[in-house]
Amino acid sequence: MGCATLDFTNLGDLAATGLVNVSGLGDQQFHLEPESSSEYCFEGIVGKSAALQKVLEQVAIVAPTDSTVLLHGETGTGKELIARAIHNLSSRQDRPFVRMNCAAIPSGLLESELFGHENGAFTGALIQKKGRFELADGGSLFLDEIGDISLELQPKLLRAVQEQEFERLGSARTIQVNVRMIAATHRDLPAMIEEGKFREDLFYRLNVFPIEIPPLRERREDIPLLVNYFVSKLSQRMRKQITSVSRRTMEVLTNHSWRGNVRELANFIERAVILTRGEELEVPVNELATSSETIVAVGTPSTFRQAESSVIINALRASSGRIAGKGGAAERLGLKRTTLQNKIRRLGIAKATCGY
């Protein structure tokens, strides 16, 4: 399925500036186009913002190599899409792309899922089973939420990644593989290392080529393109003829903070398509306007700076000034500890201001 395009005819210099500030455009509409090839689509990833382009440049650089990649980004930012793009642009593209979400599997079963087991290795192991490493031989293995792997299992994972060998549970036979590792997490792994929850040697082995995936609020100019893409795909599936989005609706969608990122936007647009009865997208904007998140206008830096500062101060107050660790301000905001510290310095937030 191709990427969607968007007709910017009525949006002035929006495409040229890369910013979305549609106030003062009267009742003009965004005219949606059917899905087609687009210069704003790369391996199924939709967007043209500078933040996203930087990520895609890194993908293009590292994909042809066999180097291990560590993707970091908030939940819903599209880490699996980036991982698939790396695989598809590599020499392994015709070999398996095997994925596993480490957070979705009980810790007691994780070792078996990774390395496999022999018949009778444990209660319930009635047949021999290959693990993800073995299934990915010759291809790529994508381990999402790598930060959720237990400390007990981390040494075995380190050996498998570094030496490309392991043993199935219940077997002494060493299995050799050729697997390209792509890992992802939303957690602050350096902070976890400081807390003794993640091995430093494993982090260095995974962090060969780190890629930071920006949240949707840092690439707002991509939101109209994404809206068009989701509306086009969903309306086709639901056999609806939705051809436009009102100026006001797109303004609200673009200025919303989207804490759940692209995944939240996609789910919200699906609900809107279901509700739509005519040719113009009917969006329940009151759900966004009444949310607890701050809605700010792109193109007004001072307002955005004040809103960003306010959100950070509130998080610091709620965590009693603690930045890293569980319940810290960084975790509450879904940011890396170092990213939050940089923002605090840039915004000039003082301890006295936060009341701690």
N, C-alpha and C positions, 0 to 999 in steps of 0.2 A: 504494500500500500504506500502510495507516494505521500509527499508532504503537501500541506495546504499553502495556498498563496492568499494574499490580501491586497485588494485594490486600494491604494492610498491616494487616488485621484482627488478626493475631497478633503485631504488632510494637510494641505499646504506643504510646508517643508519638514513634516514629521520624519520622513525617511532619511532626509539629508542630515537632520540634527541628531537622530538616534534617540531623541527624548519624546516622551508622551505627555503632552499637556494640552488637552483638547478643550479647555474652557474658552468660551466665546465663539464657538462654532455653530451656535444656533441649534437648529433641528437637523443638521446634516447627519448622515448615517455612515457607518462603516459597511461597505458592500462586500459580502463574502463571496469567495470564488470557490469552485469545485476543487477537489484535491488534484494536484498535478505536481510535476517536478518543479523545484524551486531553488533559487540561488540561496535561500535561507534554510536549506535542509542539508544536513550532513549525516549520513548513515542513520536516518530516521530521527535525528536530533534537530528540533526546530528552534531557530533563533538567529539574531544578527547582532546582538549586543557585544560590546568590547570584552566584557567579562566572559561570555560564552566562547567567543572566538579565541581567546587566550587558551582556554581549556582544549579546544579542538586543535589548535596548533601543537599543543603538547601531545595530544593523542597521535597526531600524524607523525611526530618525531619519534615517539617510543614504540609505536605499533610494529614497525618492521624488525625490531630487535626481539630478543627473547627475554629481556630484562623483566624482573618482577616489578609490578606497579601497585602502589597503595593509593586508593581513592578515598578522599575525606570530604564529607559534606553532610548537611542536615538530611533528615529523613524526608523522602519525597523529591529529592533533587535530580534523580535519574542516574544513580550510580551504576545500575545494571546496564542501562543503555550505553553509557560510556565504556563499560567493560566489553560489551558486545562489539562496539565499534573498534576497540583495540584488537580484538580477536579477528574480526572480519577484514581488517586492513593488514593483517600479518600473514606470514607464509603458512600459518596453521589454519587458515580459513576453511579448508576442506576437511579438517579434522574436528573432533568433538569440542563443543563448548559446554562444559559441565558447570552447573551452578549449585550452590548450597547456602542457605541462610543459617548461620550458626546459632542465631537466637531462636530459631523456630524448632530446634531439635533438642530434646531433653539431654542434659549433660551426660547421663549414663549411656546414651546411645550414640553420642557424637563420635567417639573413637571408631566404633563399628561402621558408621556412615562414611568416615574419612578413609579408613584403611581396609574395610571389609572384615569378614570373619569366616572361619571354617565351621563345618557341621559339628555341632556339639560344643562349640567354644563357650557358650553360656546357656542358661535356661531359655528356651524359645528359639535357639539357633538350630533350626531343623535342616537347613540346607546351606551349602557354601554360598557366600555372597561377596561380590566385588565391591570395593569402596569407591568413593568419588575419584581418588587419585588414580586408581587403576582404570576407571572408565574414561578418564581424561587423557590417558596416555597418547602422546603425539599431538595433543591439542592444548586447550587452555582450561584452567580450573579457576572459577570465580567464587571466592569465599566472602559472602556478605556478612556484615556485623562480626568481624574478626575479633573485636574487643570482648565478645561474649564467651570466647573459648576459655575454659578453666585453666588455672595455673598448672594443674597436674598434666594436662594434655599438651600444653604449649611446647615442652621439650621434644615430644614426638613429632609435632608439626614442624618445628624448626629443623629437625633431621630430615624429614620428608622434603621440605622445600630446598634445603641446602645440599643434601646428598642425593636427592631424587631416589630414595629407597625407603622401604618400610616392610613390616611384617603384618600379615593379617592376624586378627585376634585368634588365638588358639593354634598358631602355626609358628615354626621357627625358621621357615624358608623366607629369605629376603627377596623381595620383588623390586626390580629396577624399572623406573619409568622415565619418561621424557615429557614433563609437564610445565607449561608456562603459568606462573601464578599471578593472579590479579586479586587483590584483597580490597575490602572496603569497610569503612566504619563511620559512624557519626560521633563516636566517642573521642575524647582527648587522650590519646595513647601516652604521650609524655607525662601527663598528670597521673595516669594509671600506673606508670612505671614508678613515679615518686611515691605512690601509695602502696607499692608492692603488689599490684594486681595484674601487671603485665610484664613479661620478661624483656629486658633491655636488648638482649642479643636477638630475640625474635623480631623486635621492632626494627632494628637496624637491617635485618635480612629482608624484611618486607618493604622497608622504606627506601628501596633503591631509587625509584622514580616516583615521588609523591605528586599527586594532582589534587588540587583543592577545587571542588565544584561549588560555584557560588549559589546562594539561595535565590529564589525568584525575586525577592525584594531588591536584590542588587542587580537585576537585569530586567527592569520593568518594561523597557522598550520591546522585549520579546513577548509580552503578554498579548497584544493584539494578534500576533502571528499564531500563538498557541491557541487562543480562543477560536480563531478561524479554523485551525487544524482540527480541534476537537469537535466543533460544531459540524464541520464538513463530514468527518468520519461518522459521527453519531447520527446525524440526520439521514445519512445514506443507509445506515443500518436500521434505523427506525422508519424508513421510507417517508421522510418529511422533506418539504421544500422550504428550508430556512435560508433566506438570501441576504439578510442584513441584521445589524446590531445598532441600536440607537447610540447617539453621541454620549448621552448621559450614562447609559449602561456601561459603555466601554470605559468612560472616565472612572466610574466606580470600580470596575474590575481592575483597571490599571493601577489605581491608587491604593487598593487594598493590600494589607501586609502579607497575606498568604503564608501563615506560619507553617502550614503543611506542604508548602511549595507546589511544584507542578502536579503532584498527586492530588492535593486538595483542589486545585483549580480544575483538573480533569473531572473529578467527581461532582464538583459544583456545576460545571457546564453540562454534564450528563443530566443532572436534575432539571436544569433549565430547558434542555432540549425536550425532555419528557413533558414539561409543563407547556411548551409552546404549541399554539394551535394555528397560527398563521405563518406569514413569511418573515416576520421580524422576531428575533430571539426574545422570549419572555423570561427575564431573569428576576428572581426574588431578591432584589437589591436590599430590601429591608433586613434580610438576614445578615448581610455584610455590614450595613450601616449601624446596626444595633449590637454588633459583636463588641467584645471588650478590647479588641485590638485597635490601635491608633491608625486612622486613615489619613494619609498625607498626600499633598499634591506634588507630583514630579515637576520639576522646573522651578521650585521655590526652595532653594538650598537652605536658607535660614530657618524656615519652618521645619524642613526635614531634619536639620541638625538639632533643633530644639526637641523634636519628637524622639529622635534617636537617643539623645542625652537623657530625656525623661524616662524612657524605657529601661536604660541601663541603671540609672539611679534607683528606680523601683526594685530592680532585680538585686542590686547590692544591698538595699535596705532589707529585703525579704530574706537574704542570706547572711545578714549581720556582717556584711563587708567581706565575706569569704568568696574568693573568685573561683578557685579550683575545687575539685572533689565532688562527691555526691551531695546534691542540694546546693552547690555553689552557684554563683551568678552565671558563670559560663554554661553550666549544664541547663540552668533555667532558660537561658536565651538560645540554647542550641549552638553555641559558638565554641571555638577552640580557646583555651586559656590565653594563649599568646595573642590571638585576634582580639579578644576582649580587652586585654591589657593595652594593646595599641590604640584601641578606640577610646579607652579612658584617658590616655595621655593626649590623644589628638583633640578630644572634646574638652580637655582641661577640667575633668571632674575631680574634685577634691574630697577627701574623707569627711571634712566638716559639712560639705553640702549634703552628703548622704546620711548624716546623723549617726555615724558609727566610729 
